[in-house]
Amino acid sequence: MAQTTLSVRMDEQVKKQFDDFCNEVGLNASVAVNMFAKAVLRERRIPFEISVETDPFYSDANIKRLKKSIAQLENGAGTEHDLTEVD
């Protein structure tokens, strides 16, 4: 099978950590990227979850607080304000 080269730009520290991880599990970066590409093609999706869970807005505590605030507004407790956009 013919081979080709894929060039990827990434942060130097990320690459070092990735290389170190690959070495720990007996791979090199090229094998790991090939495994990723084959999994994408086989599964027809990114083979891991991509989420915004690290965004504090979506934290469990904030979602709970937002739901409580919405319930209070729906029950007539609180003051609803219009959103004002500023240029």
ZITA-V729810 format. One record per residue. N is the residue number from 1. RES is the residue in three letters. NEAR is the number of other ideal C-beta (glycine too) atoms within 8 Angstrom. Layout:
((N RES NEAR) (N RES NEAR))
//
This chain:
((1 MET 2) (2 ALA 3) (3 GLN 4) (4 THR 4) (5 THR 4) (6 LEU 5) (7 SER 4) (8 VAL 5) (9 ARG 3) (10 MET 7) (11 ASP 5) (12 GLU 6) (13 GLN 6) (14 VAL 8) (15 LYS 10) (16 LYS 8) (17 GLN 8) (18 PHE 11) (19 ASP 10) (20 ASP 8) (21 PHE 8) (22 CYS 12) (23 ASN 9) (24 GLU 6) (25 VAL 6) (26 GLY 4) (27 LEU 9) (28 ASN 8) (29 ALA 10) (30 SER 6) (31 VAL 9) (32 ALA 11) (33 VAL 10) (34 ASN 8) (35 MET 9) (36 PHE 9) (37 ALA 8) (38 LYS 8) (39 ALA 9) (40 VAL 11) (41 LEU 7) (42 ARG 6) (43 GLU 7) (44 ARG 5) (45 ARG 5) (46 ILE 5) (47 PRO 7) (48 PHE 4) (49 GLU 3) (50 ILE 4) (51 SER 5) (52 VAL 6) (53 GLU 5) (54 THR 4) (55 ASP 7) (56 PRO 5) (57 PHE 6) (58 TYR 8) (59 SER 8) (60 ASP 5) (61 ALA 6) (62 ASN 10) (63 ILE 9) (64 LYS 8) (65 ARG 8) (66 LEU 8) (67 LYS 8) (68 LYS 8) (69 SER 9) (70 ILE 8) (71 ALA 8) (72 GLN 9) (73 LEU 10) (74 GLU 6) (75 ASN 6) (76 GLY 5) (77 ALA 5) (78 GLY 7) (79 THR 3) (80 GLU 5) (81 HIS 4) (82 ASP 4) (83 LEU 4) (84 THR 4) (85 GLU 4) (86 VAL 3) (87 ASP 2))
//
